[in-house]
């Protein structure tokens, strides 16, 4: 709100249309940013899941090459989504 709007005007609902439009625009921008952040988070989680599944599909020799055992691969696969 701009400083020239009195509290009485705001309480009575007499806020100029421009202030309402700006508030709506700001809220939509915030919602858009949050949706993008959520989509990026989901994408990262999906990539993490694919990587963990790929570990399980590796042979014991391949796992040994990267310094992991079958148990290590299974433990990594079993981790929670957000870990």
NUFILUM-925618 format. One line per field, with one value per residue: residue number from 1; residue in one letter; x, y, z of N, C-alpha, C, O in turn. Coordinates in steps of 0.2 Angstrom, whole numbers, plus 5000, padded with zeros to 4 digits. Layout:
BEGIN
nr <- c(NUM/...)
rest <- c(A/...)
n.c1 <- c(X/...)
n.c2 <- c(Y/...)
n.c3 <- c(Z/...)
ca.c1 <- c(X/...)
ca.c2 <- c(Y/...)
ca.c3 <- c(Z/...)
c.c1 <- c(X/...)
c.c2 <- c(Y/...)
c.c3 <- c(Z/...)
o.c1 <- c(X/...)
o.c2 <- c(Y/...)
o.c3 <- c(Z/...)
END
This chain:
BEGIN
nr <- c(1/2/3/4/5/6/7/8/9/10/11/12/13/14/15/16/17/18/19/20/21/22/23/24/25/26/27/28/29/30/31/32/33/34/35/36/37/38/39/40/41/42/43/44/45/46/47/48/49/50/51/52/53/54/55/56/57/58/59/60/61/62/63/64/65/66/67/68/69/70/71/72/73/74/75/76/77/78/79/80/81/82/83)
rest <- c(X/X/X/X/X/X/X/X/X/X/X/X/X/X/X/X/X/X/X/X/X/X/X/X/X/X/X/X/X/X/X/X/X/X/X/X/X/X/X/X/X/X/X/X/X/X/X/X/X/X/X/X/X/X/X/X/X/X/X/X/X/X/X/X/X/X/X/X/X/X/X/X/X/X/X/X/X/X/X/X/X/X/X)
n.c1 <- c(5004/5002/5008/4999/4987/4974/4971/4958/4952/4957/4952/4939/4938/4941/4951/4962/4960/4972/4981/4976/4977/4991/4994/4988/4996/5008/5006/5003/5015/5023/5017/5019/5033/5035/5029/5037/5049/5045/5043/5056/5062/5055/5060/5073/5072/5067/5078/5087/5081/5082/5096/5099/5092/5099/5111/5108/5106/5118/5132/5142/5155/5156/5151/5161/5172/5168/5170/5160/5150/5138/5129/5131/5126/5112/5109/5110/5100/5089/5087/5078/5067/5070/5083)
n.c2 <- c(4994/5011/5025/5036/5031/5030/5021/5020/5020/5009/4999/5001/4996/5004/5004/5010/5004/5001/4998/4986/4978/4978/4971/4959/4955/4954/4943/4933/4932/4927/4915/4909/4908/4899/4888/4885/4882/4871/4862/4861/4855/4842/4837/4836/4826/4815/4813/4809/4797/4790/4788/4781/4769/4765/4762/4749/4742/4739/4728/4717/4719/4731/4740/4738/4744/4757/4758/4753/4741/4728/4729/4742/4749/4744/4750/4764/4764/4762/4773/4787/4798/4811/4812)
n.c3 <- c(5000/4997/5005/5006/5007/5019/5034/5037/5025/5019/5028/5025/5013/5002/4992/4979/4962/4956/4966/4970/4958/4957/4969/4966/4954/4960/4968/4959/4952/4963/4965/4953/4953/4964/4959/4948/4956/4963/4952/4948/4959/4959/4947/4950/4960/4953/4944/4953/4958/4946/4945/4956/4953/4942/4948/4954/4943/4938/4936/4947/4945/4938/4949/4958/4951/4953/4966/4975/4984/4981/4992/4996/4985/4986/4998/4995/4985/4993/5001/5007/4998/4999/5004)
ca.c1 <- c(5000/5006/5007/4993/4980/4973/4969/4951/4951/4959/4947/4932/4938/4941/4958/4961/4960/4979/4984/4973/4980/4998/4994/4987/5001/5014/5004/5003/5022/5025/5014/5023/5040/5034/5027/5044/5053/5042/5044/5063/5063/5052/5064/5079/5070/5066/5085/5091/5078/5085/5103/5099/5090/5105/5116/5105/5106/5125/5135/5146/5162/5155/5151/5168/5175/5167/5171/5154/5148/5131/5126/5131/5121/5106/5108/5108/5093/5084/5087/5072/5067/5073/5090)
ca.c2 <- c(5000/5017/5029/5041/5027/5030/5015/5020/5018/5002/4995/5001/4993/5009/5004/5011/4998/5000/4994/4979/4975/4977/4965/4953/4954/4951/4936/4928/4931/4923/4908/4906/4906/4893/4882/4883/4879/4864/4858/4859/4850/4836/4835/4833/4820/4810/4811/4805/4791/4786/4787/4775/4763/4763/4758/4743/4738/4738/4722/4718/4722/4739/4743/4737/4749/4764/4758/4751/4734/4727/4731/4749/4751/4743/4755/4770/4764/4762/4779/4791/4802/4818/4811)
ca.c3 <- c(5000/4997/5012/5006/5009/5026/5037/5037/5018/5018/5031/5022/5006/4997/4990/4972/4958/4954/4972/4970/4953/4959/4974/4962/4950/4964/4971/4953/4951/4968/4964/4947/4956/4968/4955/4945/4961/4964/4946/4948/4964/4957/4942/4954/4963/4947/4942/4959/4958/4940/4946/4961/4949/4938/4952/4955/4937/4937/4938/4953/4942/4937/4955/4960/4947/4956/4973/4978/4984/4980/4998/4996/4980/4988/5003/4991/4982/4999/5005/5006/4992/5000/5007)
c.c1 <- c(5004/5004/5001/4987/4979/4971/4962/4949/4952/4954/4940/4932/4939/4949/4958/4963/4968/4982/4982/4976/4988/4999/4993/4992/5007/5012/5005/5011/5025/5023/5018/5030/5040/5033/5034/5049/5051/5044/5052/5065/5061/5057/5071/5078/5070/5073/5088/5088/5081/5092/5103/5097/5095/5110/5114/5106/5114/5127/5140/5153/5161/5155/5158/5173/5174/5168/5165/5153/5140/5127/5125/5126/5114/5104/5106/5101/5087/5083/5080/5073/5071/5080/5094)
c.c2 <- c(5006/5021/5034/5037/5027/5023/5014/5018/5011/4997/4995/4998/4997/5010/5005/5004/4996/4996/4987/4975/4974/4971/4959/4950/4951/4944/4931/4927/4926/4916/4905/4904/4900/4887/4880/4880/4872/4860/4856/4854/4843/4833/4832/4827/4814/4808/4807/4798/4786/4784/4781/4769/4760/4759/4751/4738/4736/4731/4723/4721/4729/4742/4743/4743/4756/4764/4756/4744/4734/4730/4739/4752/4750/4748/4762/4770/4764/4768/4783/4796/4809/4818/4812)
c.c3 <- c(5000/5003/5012/5007/5016/5028/5036/5030/5016/5021/5028/5015/5000/4995/4982/4968/4957/4960/4972/4964/4954/4964/4970/4958/4954/4967/4965/4952/4957/4967/4958/4949/4960/4964/4951/4950/4962/4958/4946/4953/4962/4951/4945/4957/4958/4945/4947/4959/4952/4941/4951/4957/4945/4942/4953/4949/4935/4939/4944/4951/4941/4944/4958/4957/4950/4963/4977/4978/4982/4986/4998/4991/4982/4994/5000/4988/4987/5002/5003/5000/4993/5003/5001)
o.c1 <- c(5010/4999/4999/4982/4984/4968/4959/4944/4948/4952/4937/4927/4938/4951/4954/4966/4970/4987/4986/4978/4990/5003/4996/4994/5010/5016/5007/5013/5029/5027/5020/5032/5044/5035/5035/5052/5055/5045/5053/5069/5064/5058/5073/5082/5072/5075/5092/5092/5083/5094/5107/5099/5096/5113/5118/5107/5115/5125/5142/5156/5166/5158/5159/5177/5179/5166/5165/5155/5137/5121/5120/5122/5109/5098/5102/5098/5082/5078/5077/5078/5074/5083/5101)
o.c2 <- c(5006/5020/5036/5041/5024/5019/5009/5014/5008/4992/4990/4998/4996/5015/5002/5000/4990/4992/4982/4969/4968/4967/4954/4944/4946/4940/4926/4921/4922/4911/4899/4899/4896/4882/4874/4875/4867/4854/4851/4850/4838/4827/4827/4822/4808/4802/4803/4793/4781/4778/4776/4763/4754/4755/4746/4732/4732/4728/4729/4725/4733/4748/4748/4746/4760/4769/4758/4740/4739/4733/4742/4757/4754/4751/4765/4775/4767/4769/4782/4797/4811/4823/4812)
o.c3 <- c(5003/5006/5017/5007/5020/5024/5035/5029/5013/5019/5028/5012/4995/4995/4979/4971/4956/4958/4973/4965/4952/4963/4971/4957/4952/4967/4966/4950/4955/4968/4958/4947/4959/4966/4950/4948/4963/4959/4944/4952/4963/4951/4943/4957/4960/4944/4945/4960/4953/4939/4950/4959/4944/4939/4953/4949/4930/4944/4946/4955/4943/4944/4962/4961/4950/4967/4983/4974/4982/4985/5000/4992/4981/4994/5003/4989/4986/5006/4998/4999/4989/5005/5002)
END
